[in-house]
Each structure stands twice: as structure tokens, then as C-alpha cells.
Amino acid sequence: MDLPEGPGKQILNRACVSCHALTEVTKFRGFYTHPQWRDIVQTMFDYGAPVNDKEVEVLTTYLTESLGKK
């Protein structure tokens, strides 16, 4: 699946795809709202994903805009 370019994609490729296949993220297209994506990203942050607080917000917004529930 091709995702749009942007800072969120860079974070996704660096922080998420280092542990998960991209399909493990994209398979949830249309399932989650912004607050739900925020919870997921925060949980991964809490588990040690290499992101800082600002990147949590950028990634959450990116996932919501690219894959979020419409």
C-alpha cells in the first residue's frame, strides 16, 4: 500500500516498521478514529518505540489522515 509523503511517513517508517510489517499498520485502514490512533501510538511509545512527544502527535495525525475512520 502506498502511503502519502510527509513527516508522519518518515516517523512511521523509522519507528513502527522497525518492529512491525507495514501491513500490520495499514490493515487497520478505516477502523480507528484520531483518539484511537492516539491511544495506539501512545501505547507503542510506552513500550519503547523510538519517538518523542512531538512525534507522537505528528504520527497520530498522519495515521488518522492516511488510514483513519472516515
C-alpha positions as CSV (number, residue, x, y, z in Angstrom):
1,M,0.0,0.0,0.0
2,D,1.4,3.4,-1.0
3,L,1.0,6.0,1.8
4,P,1.3,9.7,1.2
5,E,4.5,11.5,1.8
6,G,5.0,13.6,4.9
7,P,6.8,13.8,8.2
8,G,4.5,11.2,9.6
9,K,5.5,8.7,7.0
10,Q,9.1,9.2,7.9
11,I,8.3,8.5,11.6
12,L,6.2,5.5,10.6
13,N,9.0,4.0,8.6
14,R,11.6,4.7,11.3
15,A,9.7,3.9,14.5
16,C,6.9,1.5,13.5
17,V,8.2,-0.6,10.6
18,S,11.3,-1.4,12.6
19,C,9.2,-3.8,14.6
20,H,6.0,-4.3,12.5
21,A,5.5,-5.1,8.9
22,L,3.8,-2.1,7.2
23,T,0.7,-4.3,6.6
24,E,0.3,-4.7,10.3
25,V,-0.4,-0.9,10.4
26,T,-2.3,-0.5,7.0
27,K,-4.6,-3.4,7.6
28,F,-6.5,-1.1,10.1
29,R,-7.4,1.4,7.3
30,G,-10.8,2.8,8.2
31,F,-11.1,1.3,11.6
32,Y,-9.7,3.9,14.0
33,T,-10.6,7.5,14.9
34,H,-8.0,10.1,15.9
35,P,-8.3,9.3,19.7
36,Q,-8.0,5.6,19.0
37,W,-4.9,6.1,16.8
38,R,-3.5,8.3,19.6
39,D,-4.0,5.5,22.1
40,I,-2.2,3.0,19.9
41,V,0.7,5.3,19.2
42,Q,1.0,6.2,22.9
43,T,0.9,2.5,23.8
44,M,3.8,1.9,21.4
45,F,5.6,4.9,22.8
46,D,5.2,3.4,26.3
47,Y,6.6,0.1,25.1
48,G,9.7,1.9,23.9
49,A,9.0,2.9,20.3
50,P,11.7,5.4,19.3
51,V,9.5,8.5,19.2
52,N,9.4,11.7,21.2
53,D,6.2,13.5,22.4
54,K,6.1,15.8,19.4
55,E,6.5,12.8,17.0
56,V,3.6,11.0,18.8
57,E,1.3,13.9,17.7
58,V,2.7,14.1,14.2
59,L,2.4,10.3,13.7
60,T,-1.1,10.2,15.2
61,T,-2.3,12.9,12.8
62,Y,-0.6,11.2,9.9
63,L,-2.2,7.9,10.7
64,T,-5.6,9.5,11.1
65,E,-5.4,11.4,7.9
66,S,-4.0,8.4,5.9
67,L,-5.8,5.5,7.5
68,G,-8.4,6.8,9.9
69,K,-12.0,6.1,10.0
70,K,-14.0,8.4,7.7
